[in-house]
Amino acid sequence: MRIAAFVSVALVLGGTAWAETAASPTTSTSGDSQKQASRPEGGSTTVAAPAARSEHSPEVLTEVVVTAEKRTTNLQQTPIAATVLTGTQLLNDGVVTVDQLETVSPSMAVNNFGQGNDFDIRGIGKSENNSQTQTGVITYRNGVASFPGYLQDEPYYDISNLEILRGPQGTFAGENSTGGAVYITETAPNFGGVNGYVLGQYGNYNDSMLQGAVNLPVSDTLAARVGFYDEYRDTFFHVSGPYIGGDGTLKQSAVRFSLLWQPSDKLSALLQNDYAYIDSGGYMASPAASTTPLFDVSANGPDAAIDQVARSTLNVNYKMDSGITLRSITGLQYGRSVYQADLDATDVLDYVFKDLVPVEMYSQEFDLISPEQGFITWVAGAYYQGLDYSFPIGQGYYIGYPPGIYDEYIEGRQLDDTAATFGQLSFNFSHGWKFQLGTRYSWNDSTNRGDIRIPEYYYDLLNHQTEHDDRVTGKANLSWAIDESNFLYAFVATGYKQGGLNLPINSIPQQPFRAEYVTDYEVGWKASALDDHVRTQLDGYYDKYNNFQVSIADPTILTQTLEVNDPSPSTLYGVEASVQAVMGHFSLDANLGLERTSLGTFFANDPRIPGLAVCSPLTGPATPSCVDLSGHQQSYAPELTYNIGPKYTFYLPRGGELTISGNYSHVGSQWATLFENAALDDYLGARNLTSAQIAYALNDWTFTAYGTNLTNEQYVAAMVSQLRYAGYPRQYGLRVMKAF
């Protein structure tokens, strides 16, 4: 339930973000820009403090860059809708994990259902809680795709920058980016001397956190960086009943070790290793229809949630004499998720769920990147990824209704293989005109090798199935840099997400569900004014969304669910706008997203409503259980999102600075399912969250008083399987940071 109740404390909004005066430069992974000639202030963009200086420098809007398209480009001159944040901004905005990203970017909803995330951008992403459904918003760490929809709760610390790309990224991110993609770049070692930071925090709920990093140049060609994160927080909940296990107490630790080897300006190799252990103490929930306070729960079943993630990434760049760069990006990841829950969330019934899922993921990408200059520039690449979920015998997947009466086990493996080739051509015409054409061919294969057992009914079914699909996606874009202050663009982009397999029902094989795909038509205008003290971004989009993957009741056995495709296209359209301004001591950031979504003709059985009537996806007919979904909204697609954050800095004697900042964030109401049945608690109300902080910085020290959800709004952050999960309550405390 680590849902976004940490809300932004000013600094960044919408389609761009500006780096704080004190933040160190973003470290690129390109070979000729990794070596830093001078010591970055504070040693890390994550928590960089203002450096000592004789005169105060006025706040300015600095250049913001994106790297997700294989080159480092100015965001104001790039045809893409994106939000970019430095590590400093993540800290100030209270963004610690993926859950809180919805408060700093428009048209986004992140709902944590316990073992994973329903992560949607513009109403497209992941809305089904199972391993066979891939995510539509993929997260990259250090250039490597992470686990799709699971094991995403690693804390954000010692981060260089984070890019949130909205809309399908079918050329470079591939098949898991129908809604968008998130690129996280951890701070790399540099050659600027020994530097780093240590930050401590203490707040209500006994929230104790310590993090830090140190940069260690070993020689003129080798540098290392070590980082760590540790946090303990008491539970938000009052738990009654004979519950077993966790109560929502958070314990998490992470370590990081990186090596940068750069023997010449032509060759560099960056090795980054991460390990994280996250024990959330279980995801406490209460029945959806409950009228008790959100943080008062009861349980008589086990509650536990422990994620472990280990990752190694190797990024090697070699620049040839011709100016062409050869890049190799290798990833090896291991995860282990343990989850236990009281399925009825009461101390009356005895319905329990447990699973233990080890998962491995390995990937390799090769890129060829042309020189930056010339009438024609290009990128070409190839990619392979293997993903292996395991469900160990007796431990993998278990449901008891109740234990000893009805015990269902799913054991075995799920294997997914992906291969792709991609490329992009850019034609750079005179007078600021540019035409880009990108394309990607993706091939996917999904295999289940499992065993489904129900001992009480002597049921034992071996389940071996395979599903294959492939597709061409890409983007065609025309842009015009009218002058240094105005940039226009228009494009058509496509993306797709692979299909998957359904489990047999009563020994009867079920059809796989097909791949879904989206076509996005988009226009945008980026501008600056008042000598670049004000920047704006405006974009509008219209999407056709085909084969949306959704779980419904089986037409013949309504207690069982199947994943199917919406037989008719959905329509999604919206407008996103943002502004950043700096006027002397005062700055203001604001961000707005307006979105409309509508399903095409679609009838489906609601698994929560009993009935035996025939239900054709295209013709129905409509009955209490066969619901006409035509015109319904996409799930997890709030129609209105916005936030506004003012900041004022007082410059004090002896180089001190006192900064007061605040943020008001609104994430509109949304539906947890396509059935839009308020009586069955599908409706998630809007959340309006206010946060603020006061920071005093002097030399290498920063002292910060912070508060999030200051009005202590009680809101349901996610609704899954007739259970409601509460968002974070009011939190406040102090941080002290020392940079060196």
N, C-alpha and C positions, 0 to 999 in steps of 0.2 A: 504494500500500500504506500510505497514511497512516491506519492503523487505530488504534483506541483503545488505546494502551498508555500514554499519559499518563493517570494515574488521579487521582481527586479527592483533594484535600488538605483534607478536612473541609468545613465550612461549609454545604453545601446537600444536601438529600435530597428524594426522593420528590415528594409532591404539593404541596409548597410550599418556599420558601426564605426565608432572612431576610437582610436587607441588613446589611452590616457597619456598625459605628458610624461609620467614616470615610467611607463611600460617600456621594456626593452624591445628591440626590433624582432619581428617575427622571423624565425629561422626557417629558411627554405630547405627542401630536400634536394634541390638541384646542386650539381657538383660544384659549380663556380660561385655559389653564394652561401655555402655552409660555413666556410671559415670566417669567423668574425675578427676584424682587425682591432677592435677596441672592446674594453670590458663593458657589457651592457649594464645599465643602471639596475640595481636590485638583483641581477643575476637571473631573473625569471619573469616572464610576462605574467605568470599566474598571480603573483602577489607583490609585484614590484612597488617599492616605496619611492616617494620623491627623493631625489638625490640632493645633497647639500649644495647650495648655490648662493652667490652673493646677491643676485637679483631674481625676482620671481618672473618666470616666463608666462605670458598670457596663454590661456587655453586656446587651442586652435583645432580645426578639423584636419586630421592627418590622413594620408593616403591609406586606403583600405584595399587589400588585394585578395584574390581568390586563386586557388591552386588546383581545384577539382577537375579542370579541363587540361591537365598535364603541363600547363604553363602558368607562370605567375603573372596575373593581369590585374589592372586597376578595376575595381568593382564598378565604378561609375562609367567605365567604358567597355563593359562586358555585357552581352545580351543574355542575361540570366536574372531570375528573381531569387535573391539570396539574402540571408542575414549572416553577418560575420562578427564574431566576438573574440576579443583577446582573453587570455587567462585572467587578467585583472578584472575584466568586466564580468566574467563568470562568477568570480568571488563576490564582487559587489552586488550582483543581481541575485545572489543566493542560489545559483544554479550549481548543484552538487552532483546530480545524476540526470539521466535522460528524462525522468519524469517532469522536471521543472522547465524543460525547453519550451513548453507551450506558453510560458509567460513572457518570452522574449522574441517570439516570431509569430507573424500573423497566420491565420488559416490552419492552425495546428491543434491536434488533440492527442494527448498521451494518457492512456488509462492503464494503470498497472493492475493486472488481475492476480498477482501473487507470484506466479512462476515465470511470467514474461510480461510483455508490453503490447497493448493495442495502440500502435503508433500510426497516426493518420495525418497526412497533409492534404488540404483541399478535399477532404472526404475520401481519400484513397490511401490504402496502406494495409493494415492487418486488423481484422475484426473478429477472427475466430481463434479460439483458445486450444490449439492443438499443434503438434509438431509437423503434421503433413501439410499445413498451410504455411507457405512462405510469407515473409514480410514484403510489403510494398514500399517501405522506407528503410533503406539499408544504411547501416552505420559503418564507416571506415575508420580504423585507427592506424595512424602512420602509413596510410596508403593501402591497408589490407582490410578486406571486408570481414566484419565480425559475425558472430552467430546471428542468424536471421530471426529476431523476435524474442530470443531467450538470452539469459546470462548477460544482460546489458546494464546492470546496476553498479558497475565499477564507479568509484567516486572520481569526480573530475578534480585533479590536482596537478600542479606543475604543467599546465597546458599552455602551449604557445598560441594556438588559435583554434576556433571551431567554426565551421561553415555549414549553414543549413540551406540546402538548395531546394526550392519549391518547384513542383512539376516534374514530369517524367525526364529521367536522365538516361535515355536509352542508348547513347553512344559510349560513354565512358563508365558509368556505374553498372549498366546492364539490366538483367531481368528482374532484379529485386528492387527497382526504383521507379515503379509506376507512379507513386506519389511524390517521391523526392529522395534525397540522400543527405546524410550528415557526415562530414569529414572532420575528424578530430586529429590534431597534430600535437603530440607531446613535445615539450621543450627538449631540444637536442643539445648535446655538448657543444662547447665553443672553445676557442683558443684565446679568450680574453682574460685569462688568469683565474685564480681561485675565487669563486663568488657563489652566492646562493641566498637562501633565506630560511628562517624558521618562523612558524606561525602557530600560536596557541589560541584556543577558544574555550570559553566556558559560558553556558547559558542555562536557562531553566530546563527542567526535566534532567538535571545533572548532565547536560550535554557537554562532554569534554572531548576536545579534538586537538590533535597535534599533527602538523605536517611540515615538510621541509624538503630542501634539495640542495646539493652542493655540486658545483662544476669543478672538475679537476683536470687541467691540462697535464698530460703525462710527458709529452715531447712536442716538438714543432709539428708533428704529423699525427699525433694521437691524443685524443681528449676523452674523458669519461664524465658521466653524470650519474649521481645516485639520488633517488627521491624516496620518500616514505609518507604514509598517511595512516593515522590511527584514530578511531572515534568510538566512544561509548555514549549511549543515551538511554535513559530510563523510558519505560513504556508510556504511551499516551493513554492507555486503556485501564479500565477497572473491570477485571475479569472475575466472574462468579461461576459456580458449578465445579464439578470434579474434573476440571480440564487437565490435560496431560501435556507437558512440554512447555514450549515458549509462550510468552505473554506479550510479545511486541517489543521487547527490549532489543536495541540495536547494538551490535558489536561488529566492527569492520576494520580490517587492516589491509594495507597494500604496500608493496615495495616495487622499485623500478631501478633498472641498471642499464645504461646506454654507453656505447663506444662509437666514436667517430674517428675514422682513419682517412686522412686526406694527404697522400704523398705528393700530390701535384695539383695544379689547377684543373687538370683534365679528369682526374680520378678521385672518387670519394666512395666510402662505404660506411653506412650508418646501421648499426645493430642495436635494437631496442628490445628489452625484455621486461615483462610485467607479470606480477602475480597479485591477485586480490582474493580476499576471503571475506564474504559478506554474510553475516548471520543476523537476519532481521527479527529473529524470535518468533517467526510465524506471521502470517498475514491475518490479523484479527478481523472478524466480520460479524455482522448480525443479519437476520433475515430481512429481505427487502421490504416486507410489509410491516416490519417492527415500528413501533411508535416510541420506543425508548431512546434516550440520548445516544448519539452515534458512538460515543466512547465507552458506553456501558454494554458489555457483551458477556455471554455465557457460553460454555462449551463443556462437553464431556468426551471429546475426541482429541486426538493428538494435533498439535499445532507446531510446525517447524518450517523453516525456509533458510537453507544454507546454499549459497552459490560459491564456487571456486573457479577461478579463471587463470590460466597461465598462457602467455603469448610471447612469441618471439617473431620479430619482423626484421628483415634485412633488405635495405634499399641501397643498391649499387648504381652509380652513375659514371659513365665514361663519355667524355666529349671528344669526338674524332677531330682530325685536322680539318675536315670539311665543314665542321660546325655542327654536324649531326650528333645528337646525344642518344646513346644506348642506355636504357634503364632496365634494371631487373628488380622486381619487388617480390619477395618471398615471405610467406606467412605460415606459421605452424602454431595451432591453438588447441588447447585442451580445456574442457570445462566439465564440471560435475555439479549437478543440481539435485538437491534433496528437498522434497516438499511433502508436508503432511497437513491435513486440514480436516476440521469437523464440517462435513458437507451441509448439515442442516443448521449449523451455527447456533445450536441450543443445547441445553443439558437434559432435554426430554428424549429425543430420538438418538440412535446410535449409528449414524451414517458417517463413514470415514473414507478418506482418500489418502493414499501414500504413493510416492514414486521416488525412484533414484535413477537418474539419467546421466550416465557419462556420455560425452560427445567430443568428437575430434573433428578438426577442420584444417585442411592444408590447401594452400593456393600458390600459384606461380603466375606472374605476369611479366611479359617483355614488351617494352615500348621503344619505338624509334621516333625521335622528335627532331624536326628540321630546325635550322637557325631561325631566330626571331624575325629577321628582316627579309624583304623580298616580296615580289608581286604574289607569289604562291608560297604559302607555308603549310605544313602538314604534320599529322601525327598518325602512326600506325602501330598496332599492337595485337598480341594474342594472350589468352587467359585460360587457365584451368583451375577448377576448384573441386575438392572432394569433401563431403560432409557425411559423418557417420554417427547416428544416434544409436545407443545401446539401451536395452531394457533387460537388465539381468534377471535370471530365473529367481522367482520368489521375492524380488525387490523392485523390479522395474516399474510396473504400473499395477496398482491394486485399488479396488473399490469394495467396501463391505457394506451391504444393505440388509441387516447389520452384519458384522463379522461373525462367522460361524453359521449364518443362515443363508446368505448369498455372498459368495466371494468370487470376484472376477479378477483374473490376472491376464496381463498382456506382456509377453516376453519375446525377446528377439532383437532384431536390428532393422533400422531404416537407413538406407544408403541413397545419397543424392550426388550425382556427378554433373558438373557443368563445364562446358568448353565454349570459347568464343573467340572471334576475330573482330577487329574494329579498326576504323580509320576516320580521319577528318581532314578535309581540304579547306583552306581559307584563301580567298582571292581578294587581295588588298588593292582596291581601285583608288584613284585620285579623289580629292575633295572629300575625304573621310568616309567613302563608301566601302563596305566589306560584305562579301557573300561567303557563307560557310555551309558546307555540306558534310554531315557526319553519318556514319552507318555502322551497325553492329549485327553480326550473325551469331545467335546463341543456340546451343544445343543442350538439352537437359535429359537426364534419365533418373527416375526414382524407383527404388525397389524396396519392398517390404519382405522380410524373412522372419515371420513371427509365429507365435503360438498363443491362442486364446483359450483360457481354461476357466471353467466354473465347476469346481470339484463336487459341490452338492448335487449337481444335475448330470454328473459324469460327462460333461461337455469338454471336448479337447479338439480344437481345430487348428491344423497347420495352415498358415496363411502366407503364401508366396505369390506376390504380384509385382508387375512392372508397368510403369507408365512413362511414355516418352513424348516430348514435344520440342519444337524448335521454331524460331521466328527471326525475322529481320526487323530491327528498330533503328531509329536515328533521329536526325534533326536537320532541317534546312532553314537557314537564318539569313535575313538581310538587315544590315544595320547602317546607320549614318551618323557619324560624329560631326554635327553641324558646326560646332566650334568647341572651345575648351569647356564651355559651360552647359552644353546641351547634347544629349545622345539619345537617338531614337532607334528602336528595333522592332522587328516583327518576325515570328518564326512559326513553323509547324514542327512538333516533336511527338515522337511515339515511344511507348514503353510497354513491357509486358512482364507478367509474373507467371511462373510455371504452374502447371496443374499438379494433381496428386491423387492419392489412392484412398478409397473408402474401405473400411473393414467389412468383412462378410457379416450378414445378419441371419441368424439361424442356419448357418452353414451355406447360405446362398450368396455367391459372389456379387458384389455391387460394382457398378460402372465407376471408373475414375472420373474425377471432375477435371474440366479442361482448363487450359491456360486462360488468363484474363489479360486484356490489353486496353490501352487508352491512347487516344489521339488528342493532342493539346494544341490549340490555336491561341497564340499569345502576342500581345503588343505591349510596348513599354516606353517610358520616357524618364530619363535621369537628368537632373539639372542641378546647377549651383548658382548662387546669387550672393550679392554683397561681398565681393572679393573672397568668395568661397567660405564665408562664415555661415552660410545656410546651404544645405543640400536636401534635395527631395528625390524620391523614387515613386513612380506610379506605374502599375501594370494592370492589365485586364486579360482574363483568360476564358476560354470556352472549351470544354472537354466532352468527348464522347467516350464513355466507359463501357466496355463490352465484356460479357462473361463474368461479371462480379461473382466471386466465390462466397457462398453463404451456407450455413448449416440450417437444415429444416428437419421436420419430422419425416420419417419414412412413411410413404403413403399407405402401407399395409400394416406396419407395426409402429404406432405413433410414439411408443416409449423409446424407440431407437432413432438416432439422428443420422442423416446423411449430409455430406457436403455436395452442393450442386452449383450450377451456374445460372445466374439471372438470364433468362432467354432473350431479353430485350435490352438494348443499350440504355444506360443511365445518362442523364445530362447534368453537367456541373459547370457553373460559371461564376465569376466573381471579379472583384476589384480589390487591389491591395495598394496601400499608400503609406509612406513614411517620410519623416522630416527630422533632420538633425540641425541644431543651431547653436552657435557659440557667440555671445555678445559680452565681451569683457569678462566679468566675474561670473556671469550667469550663463547657463546652458540649458537646453530643453531638447528632449527626444520624444517623439510621438510616432505611433504605429497603428494602422487600422487595416482590418480585413473584413470584407463583406462577401458572403458566399451563399449560393443557392444550389441545391441538389434535388434531383427528381428521378425516381426509378421509372423505367418503361413498364410495359405490360408484364405483370408477374403475379401469379397466384402461388401460395406456398402454405404447407401445414405448419402451424405453430406447435412445437413439441410440448408446450405446456397446457394445451387444450385438448382434451380427449375427443375423439371422433373417428368415424370409419368411412366418411364420404370420399368419393373419388375426387382428386384434386389435380387437374392438369395445369402445368406451369403457365400455359398461354390462355386457356379458356376457363379454368376453374371447374365448376361454378363456385361462387363465394358461399361459404358456410361459416359457422362459428369457428371451426378449426382450419378451414381452407380460406386463408385471408387474402383479400385483394390488396396487394402491395403497390399497385400502380400509383405513381405520383408521390409515394412516400420518400422521405429524405434518406440519404446515405447515413448509416450509423456513424457515430463519433465525428459529426461534421457540424460544428457550431456555426450558425449563420453570421454571428458578429463576434469579432475579437478585437480588442484594442488595449493599448497601455500608453500612459503618459508619465514622463519622469523629469521633473525640474531638478536642477542642481545649482548651488551657489557656493563659491569659494572665497573665503576671507584670507588675504595674505597678511601674515603676522610678522612682528619683528624677529630677527635672527633666523630668517628663512623658514619659519613655521607656516603651516597652512591648516585652516579649519574648513572642512567641506561638509555641507549639509545637503542631503539628497533624499528624495522620496520617489515612490512609484505607486501608481494606481493601475491595476490590471483587471480586465474584464474578459472572461471566457464564457461565451454565451451558452445557453441551454443546448442539449443534444440528446439524441436517442441512443440507447445502448443496443437496440436491435432494430431490424427493419420492420418489425411488426407494430411498433409505435403504440404499444398497449400500456397506457398509463396505469390502468388497474392492476397490471402485473409488474409495475415499477420499472418500466423501460425508460422512463423520463429522468434525465439528469438535469437538475436546475442549473442556472447560471451561477458562476462564482465571481465575486468581486473582492479583490484582495489588495490591501494597502500595506506598504512596507516603507521603512525609512532607516537611515543611518547617519551618524555624526562621526567623522574621522578627523583626527588631529595627527599631522605628519611633521616630523622634525628630523632632519638628517636621515639616518637610516632606520628610524623607528616610526611605526604607525600604530595609533591606538584608536579602536573603532567600537562604538556602541551601535548595536544593530537590533532591528525588530522586524519580524515578518508576520503577516496576517494580523496586523495590529488590532483590528476590530474583533478578532477571534471568531470569525465567521465559521459556522458549522455547515459543512457541505459534503455531499456524497461525491467522491472523486471517481468511483468506478462501480459498475453494477454487472456482476457475472454470476450465472447459475443461481439466480434468485437470492444472491447475497449482496449486501451493500458494504462498500469499503470507504472509510472516512478519509478526507483530506487532512493535511497537517493542521493542528491548532496554532494558536499564537505562540511564537517563540521569540526570545530576546536574550541578549547576552553581550559579552565583551570579547574582542579579539586584540591580540598584541602581536605585532610582526616586527622582526629584526632582519634587515637585509645586510649582506656583507659582500 
